[in-house]
């Protein structure tokens, strides 16, 4: 029993240290914004493409396609958005023509990564640091509460064949964490109460992003996308939830007023 419990928490130390360092760097880039933030997102996107290409067994193309993706997404961030859109899909098309197996998997995940990165930058550029922080806090709080609730409470598994550690208790705890973040922004007068519902939906979308990456790793027979972040695996492992959240937020912005206007007192 002691060994099992120790194994259950054995990754907590490295996760906290590496996660803290990554959070500090990310917070600084978010705060500075502009070209610095654009470059950070482009670099992260390129690393994720490198991990993706290696996972699907096309190692010789990993660095070239990662470089193309990083350059394309950075250029897209600096151009008028109408001209940017083809650049977000070009790396998927290029890789699709060169990779010999899992072509559709590569193209779909690559397009999702670059569109999500573009969406994150658009949120920061259009709405400022505060709303970028809201999105990050929703995803992080959902992940943290889900992590601890899943280990303390346990219970039925969400989808054991694909993600054996994910439980319903952790999933629901993630929604609660997102609702609390949304509630704080409402309480501070930053938004109307609808933000609570949006925050929960963003957490759900992030969880779908996590599941989608877990399904990919299961299909490819790998445990982590890479080993560059101690305790977390790779960039794809760390940002999978942010991908789902960012893409969903792009859709949300088209169908509702975002952010919801505060309710007059």
HUMO-V714405 format. One record per pair of residues at least 24 apart in sequence whose ideal C-beta (glycine too) atoms are under 10 Angstrom apart, sorted by the first residue. I is the first residue (numbers start at 0). J is the second residue. D is the distance in Angstrom with one decimal. If there is no record, write none. Layout:
i	j	d
I	J	D
I	J	D
This chain:
i	j	d
4	150	9.5
7	150	5.9
7	153	10.0
7	164	9.7
8	150	7.3
9	230	9.5
10	146	10.0
10	229	9.0
10	230	5.1
10	231	8.7
11	146	8.9
11	147	9.6
11	150	9.2
11	230	7.9
12	229	9.3
12	230	7.4
13	228	8.9
13	229	4.3
13	230	3.1
13	231	8.0
14	146	8.4
14	228	9.1
14	229	8.1
14	230	3.7
14	231	6.2
15	230	7.6
16	229	7.2
16	230	7.3
17	227	9.5
17	228	5.2
17	229	4.6
17	230	5.2
17	231	6.0
17	237	9.0
18	139	9.0
18	142	9.6
18	143	9.3
18	228	8.1
18	229	9.4
18	230	7.1
18	231	6.6
18	237	8.1
20	228	9.1
20	229	9.6
21	228	6.7
21	231	7.9
21	234	9.4
21	237	7.0
21	238	9.9
22	135	8.7
22	139	7.8
25	131	10.0
25	135	7.4
25	139	10.0
25	237	10.0
25	238	10.0
26	128	9.5
26	131	10.0
26	132	8.2
26	135	8.3
28	123	9.4
28	131	10.0
29	119	9.4
29	123	6.6
29	128	6.0
29	131	5.3
29	132	6.7
29	134	9.9
29	135	7.2
30	123	9.9
30	128	5.9
30	131	9.2
30	132	8.9
31	128	9.1
32	120	9.2
32	123	5.7
32	124	7.3
32	127	8.1
32	128	6.6
32	131	8.2
33	76	9.9
33	120	9.9
33	123	8.9
33	124	8.2
34	73	9.0
34	76	8.7
34	77	7.9
36	76	8.9
36	119	8.6
36	120	6.7
36	123	5.8
36	124	8.3
36	128	9.5
36	131	8.4
37	72	8.6
37	73	6.0
37	74	9.7
37	75	9.4
37	76	4.3
37	77	6.9
37	116	9.4
37	117	9.9
37	119	10.0
37	120	5.8
37	123	8.9
37	124	8.6
38	69	9.1
38	73	6.4
38	76	8.9
39	73	10.0
39	116	9.9
39	119	9.9
39	120	9.5
40	69	9.5
40	72	7.1
40	73	8.1
40	76	7.4
40	113	9.9
40	115	9.3
40	116	4.8
40	117	8.2
40	118	9.8
40	119	5.8
40	120	5.5
40	123	8.7
40	238	9.8
41	68	8.4
41	69	4.8
41	70	7.6
41	71	8.5
41	72	4.9
41	73	3.7
41	74	8.7
41	75	8.9
41	76	7.1
41	77	9.9
41	113	9.4
41	116	7.2
41	117	9.9
41	120	8.8
42	69	6.2
42	72	9.5
42	73	8.5
42	116	9.9
42	234	9.2
43	69	8.8
43	72	9.5
43	112	9.1
43	116	7.1
43	119	9.3
43	234	5.7
43	235	9.7
43	237	8.9
43	238	6.5
43	241	9.3
44	68	5.9
44	69	6.1
44	71	8.9
44	72	4.9
44	73	8.6
44	87	9.9
44	90	9.3
44	109	9.3
44	112	5.6
44	113	5.9
44	114	9.9
44	115	8.2
44	116	4.3
44	117	8.8
44	119	9.5
44	120	10.0
44	234	8.8
44	238	9.0
44	242	9.9
45	69	3.0
45	70	8.1
45	71	9.2
45	72	7.6
45	73	8.8
45	90	9.4
45	112	9.3
45	113	9.7
45	116	9.5
45	234	9.2
46	112	10.0
46	224	9.4
46	225	8.1
46	227	7.4
46	228	10.0
46	233	7.6
46	234	4.5
46	235	8.2
46	238	9.3
47	108	8.6
47	109	8.9
47	111	9.9
47	112	5.1
47	113	9.2
47	115	9.4
47	116	8.5
47	212	9.7
47	224	7.6
47	225	9.4
47	233	7.7
47	234	4.9
47	235	4.8
47	236	9.6
47	237	9.3
47	238	6.6
47	239	8.9
47	242	8.4
48	72	9.3
48	90	6.9
48	91	9.5
48	94	8.1
48	105	8.9
48	108	8.6
48	109	6.0
48	112	6.3
48	113	8.1
48	234	9.6
48	235	9.1
49	224	9.3
49	225	7.8
49	227	9.6
49	233	8.9
49	234	8.5
49	235	9.4
50	112	9.8
50	212	10.0
50	221	9.5
50	223	8.8
50	224	4.1
50	225	4.8
50	227	8.4
50	232	8.9
50	233	4.8
50	234	6.3
50	235	4.8
50	236	8.4
51	94	9.1
51	101	9.6
51	104	8.4
51	105	6.6
51	108	5.5
51	109	6.7
51	111	10.0
51	112	7.3
51	212	9.5
51	215	8.0
51	219	9.5
51	224	7.4
51	225	9.9
51	233	9.6
51	234	9.9
51	235	6.6
52	94	7.1
52	97	9.8
52	98	7.4
52	101	9.6
52	105	6.9
52	108	9.8
52	109	8.7
53	219	9.5
53	221	8.8
53	224	8.1
53	225	7.1
53	233	9.3
54	101	8.7
54	104	9.1
54	105	9.4
54	108	9.2
54	212	9.8
54	215	6.9
54	216	7.0
54	218	9.1
54	219	4.7
54	220	9.1
54	221	5.7
54	223	9.5
54	224	6.2
54	225	8.5
54	233	9.1
54	235	8.1
55	94	9.7
55	98	7.0
55	99	9.7
55	100	6.8
55	101	4.1
55	102	8.8
55	104	6.1
55	105	5.8
55	108	8.8
55	215	8.6
55	218	9.2
55	219	6.3
55	221	9.9
56	98	8.8
56	99	8.6
56	100	6.4
56	101	7.3
56	219	7.7
56	220	10.0
57	94	8.1
57	97	7.9
57	98	4.9
57	99	7.0
57	100	7.5
57	101	8.0
57	102	9.6
57	105	7.7
59	97	9.7
60	93	9.6
60	94	7.0
60	97	5.9
60	98	6.4
60	99	9.4
60	105	9.4
63	93	9.0
63	94	9.2
63	97	8.6
64	90	6.4
64	91	9.6
64	93	7.1
64	94	5.0
64	97	7.7
64	98	8.3
64	105	8.4
64	109	7.9
65	90	9.0
66	90	9.6
67	93	6.1
67	94	8.0
67	109	9.9
68	93	9.0
68	94	8.4
68	109	6.7
68	112	7.5
68	113	6.3
68	116	9.1
69	113	9.5
69	116	9.6
71	113	7.0
72	112	8.5
72	113	5.0
72	114	9.2
72	115	9.9
72	116	5.3
72	117	6.4
72	120	8.5
73	116	9.4
73	120	9.5
75	113	7.7
75	114	9.7
75	116	8.8
75	117	5.8
75	120	8.7
76	116	8.3
76	117	6.7
76	119	9.9
76	120	5.0
76	121	8.5
76	124	8.2
77	120	9.9
80	117	8.6
80	121	7.8
83	117	7.0
83	120	10.0
83	121	9.7
84	114	9.2
84	117	8.7
86	113	8.2
86	117	9.0
87	112	9.5
87	113	4.6
87	114	5.6
87	115	9.8
87	116	8.5
87	117	5.7
87	118	9.9
88	113	7.7
88	114	8.4
89	113	9.0
101	215	9.5
101	218	8.6
101	219	8.0
104	215	7.0
104	218	7.9
104	219	8.6
107	211	9.5
107	215	9.9
108	211	8.2
108	212	8.5
108	215	6.8
108	235	8.7
108	242	8.9
110	246	9.9
111	208	8.4
111	211	8.2
111	242	6.0
111	243	8.5
111	245	9.4
111	246	6.4
112	234	9.7
112	235	8.1
112	238	8.5
112	239	9.7
112	242	6.3
112	245	9.8
112	246	9.7
114	242	8.8
114	245	8.0
114	246	6.1
114	249	7.3
115	208	8.2
115	238	8.2
115	239	9.8
115	241	6.9
115	242	4.2
115	243	7.8
115	244	8.2
115	245	4.0
115	246	5.1
115	247	9.5
115	248	9.3
115	249	8.2
116	238	9.0
116	241	9.3
116	242	8.4
116	245	7.6
117	245	8.5
117	246	9.8
117	249	8.4
118	241	9.7
118	242	9.2
118	244	9.1
118	245	4.2
118	246	6.3
118	247	9.1
118	248	6.3
118	249	4.4
118	250	9.5
118	252	8.8
119	238	9.4
119	241	7.1
119	242	9.2
119	244	9.0
119	245	5.0
119	246	9.9
119	248	8.8
119	249	9.6
120	245	9.5
121	245	9.1
121	248	9.3
121	249	7.6
121	252	8.7
122	245	7.5
122	248	6.7
122	249	8.7
122	252	8.6
122	257	9.4
125	252	8.9
125	257	9.8
126	252	9.5
126	257	8.2
126	258	7.2
129	184	8.3
129	187	9.5
129	189	6.9
129	258	9.4
130	184	8.8
130	189	8.4
130	190	9.1
130	248	9.6
130	257	8.6
130	258	6.5
132	180	9.6
132	184	9.5
133	180	6.8
133	181	7.9
133	183	9.1
133	184	5.8
133	189	7.9
133	190	8.5
133	194	8.1
133	197	9.6
133	198	7.8
133	201	9.0
133	258	8.2
134	180	9.5
134	198	9.2
134	201	6.9
134	205	9.4
134	241	7.9
134	244	6.3
134	245	7.3
134	248	6.6
135	180	9.6
135	241	7.7
135	244	9.1
136	176	8.9
136	177	8.7
136	179	9.4
136	180	4.8
136	181	9.4
136	183	8.5
136	184	8.9
136	198	9.0
137	173	9.4
137	176	7.9
137	177	4.7
137	178	9.2
137	179	9.5
137	180	5.0
137	181	7.1
137	184	9.6
137	194	9.8
137	197	8.9
137	198	5.0
137	199	8.7
137	200	9.7
137	201	5.1
137	202	5.8
137	204	9.8
137	205	7.5
137	240	9.6
137	241	9.9
137	244	6.9
137	248	9.6
138	173	9.2
138	176	9.6
138	177	8.2
138	180	9.4
138	201	7.4
138	202	7.3
138	204	9.3
138	205	4.9
138	206	9.6
138	208	9.0
138	209	9.7
138	238	9.0
138	239	9.9
138	240	5.1
138	241	5.3
138	242	9.8
138	243	8.8
138	244	5.2
138	245	9.0
139	176	8.5
139	177	9.9
139	180	8.8
139	205	9.6
139	240	8.8
139	241	9.2
140	172	9.6
140	173	7.7
140	175	8.8
140	176	3.6
140	177	6.2
140	178	9.3
140	179	6.8
140	180	5.3
140	181	9.9
140	183	10.0
140	198	9.1
140	202	8.0
141	169	9.4
141	170	9.0
141	172	8.1
141	173	3.5
141	174	7.2
141	175	8.7
141	176	5.1
141	177	5.0
141	178	9.7
141	180	8.6
141	198	8.9
141	199	9.1
141	201	8.3
141	202	4.0
141	203	8.7
141	205	5.9
141	206	7.0
141	209	9.4
141	240	7.1
141	244	8.7
142	169	9.4
142	173	6.9
142	176	8.3
142	202	9.0
142	205	7.6
142	206	9.0
142	209	8.1
142	237	9.4
142	239	9.9
142	240	6.1
142	241	9.6
143	172	9.1
143	173	8.6
143	176	6.9
144	168	10.0
144	169	7.6
144	170	10.0
144	171	9.3
144	172	4.2
144	173	5.7
144	174	8.9
144	175	6.4
144	176	3.8
144	177	8.7
144	179	8.7
144	202	9.5
145	169	3.8
145	170	6.4
145	171	8.5
145	172	5.4
145	173	3.9
145	174	9.0
145	175	9.5
145	176	7.5
145	202	8.8
145	205	9.7
145	206	7.7
145	209	8.9
145	240	9.5
146	172	8.8
146	173	8.9
147	172	7.5
147	176	9.9
148	172	3.4
148	173	7.9
148	175	8.5
148	176	9.0
149	173	9.3
157	206	8.4
157	210	7.9
158	210	6.5
158	213	8.1
158	214	8.6
160	213	10.0
160	214	9.3
160	217	7.7
161	210	6.4
161	211	9.4
161	212	10.0
161	213	5.2
161	214	4.9
161	215	9.6
161	216	9.0
161	217	5.4
161	218	9.1
162	206	9.6
162	209	7.4
162	210	5.9
162	212	9.3
162	213	4.2
162	214	8.0
162	216	9.4
162	217	8.1
163	213	9.1
163	217	9.5
164	213	9.2
165	206	8.1
165	209	7.6
165	210	7.4
165	213	7.7
169	206	9.3
170	202	9.1
170	203	8.7
170	206	6.2
170	209	9.9
170	210	9.9
172	202	10.0
173	199	9.1
173	202	5.2
173	203	8.3
173	205	7.8
173	206	6.3
173	209	9.5
173	240	9.1
174	198	8.8
174	199	5.0
174	200	9.2
174	202	5.4
174	203	7.0
174	206	8.7
175	199	8.6
175	202	9.0
176	202	7.2
177	201	6.4
177	202	3.5
177	203	8.3
177	205	8.3
177	206	9.8
177	244	9.5
178	202	8.2
181	259	9.9
184	258	8.1
184	259	9.9
184	261	9.7
185	258	10.0
185	259	8.7
185	261	7.7
185	262	8.6
187	261	9.3
188	261	5.3
188	262	9.3
188	264	8.8
189	258	7.0
189	259	9.7
189	261	7.0
190	257	8.9
190	258	4.5
190	259	5.1
190	260	7.5
190	261	6.0
190	262	9.3
191	256	9.0
191	258	7.9
191	259	3.7
191	260	5.5
191	261	5.5
191	262	5.2
191	263	9.8
192	259	7.5
192	261	9.1
192	262	6.7
193	255	7.5
193	256	8.8
193	257	9.3
193	258	8.9
193	259	4.1
193	260	9.2
193	262	9.5
194	257	8.8
194	258	6.3
194	259	5.5
194	261	9.4
195	259	9.6
196	255	9.9
196	259	9.2
197	247	9.5
197	248	8.4
197	251	6.4
197	255	7.7
197	257	7.4
197	258	8.3
197	259	7.4
198	244	9.9
200	244	9.3
200	247	6.9
200	248	9.3
200	251	7.4
201	240	9.6
201	243	8.6
201	244	4.9
201	245	9.1
201	247	6.2
201	248	6.3
201	251	7.8
202	240	8.4
202	243	9.5
202	244	7.6
202	247	9.9
203	243	8.4
203	244	9.1
203	247	8.1
204	240	8.4
204	241	9.9
204	242	9.1
204	243	4.4
204	244	5.2
204	245	8.6
204	246	7.2
204	247	3.4
204	248	7.8
204	250	8.9
204	251	9.0
205	239	8.2
205	240	3.5
205	241	6.8
205	242	8.2
205	243	4.9
205	244	4.1
205	245	8.9
205	247	8.1
206	239	9.7
206	240	6.7
206	243	7.2
206	244	9.1
207	239	9.5
207	240	8.6
207	242	9.4
207	243	4.8
207	244	9.2
207	246	9.5
207	247	8.2
208	238	8.5
208	239	4.8
208	240	4.9
208	241	7.1
208	242	4.5
208	243	2.5
208	244	6.7
208	245	8.6
208	246	7.8
208	247	8.6
209	236	9.0
209	239	5.0
209	240	4.8
209	241	9.7
209	242	9.0
209	243	7.2
210	239	8.6
210	240	9.5
210	243	8.5
211	239	7.1
211	240	9.8
211	242	8.0
211	243	7.0
212	236	7.0
212	238	9.0
212	239	3.8
212	240	8.6
212	242	7.9
212	243	9.0
213	239	7.9
215	239	9.1
